Amino acid sequence: MNAEVAAFLDSLKTGNPPADAVPLLQAVWHGLHGAWEAAHQIAQEDTGAEGAWVHGWLHRMEGDLVNARYWYRQARRDVTEGDLREEGKAIAAFLLKR
């Protein structure tokens, strides 16, 4: 895990996402922090593939697998069946590399 990802994950111990985080990274932060509604609202505003990935992850978190599959298809990604938190970390690492 690189320093940026470690710092992002450490920020989950605080009450706010990193100030310089792009919106989708904020959505992941809120999702990992347990604020699903805030995360979903941000994810809905991004119409790109990364936004669809975050959106699918959030619906999987919610337990709405039909909706999650739709968003994973939009993201051109396979539906992940593993640990939700680990996928959130993977999404964060991906977004931090952009």
Buried (B, 14 or more C-beta within 10 A) or exposed (E): EEEBBEEBBEBBEEEEBBEEBBBBBBBBBBBBBEBBEBBBEBBEEBEEEBBBBBBBBBBBBEEBBEBBBBBBEBBEBEBBEEEBEEBBBBBBBBBBEE
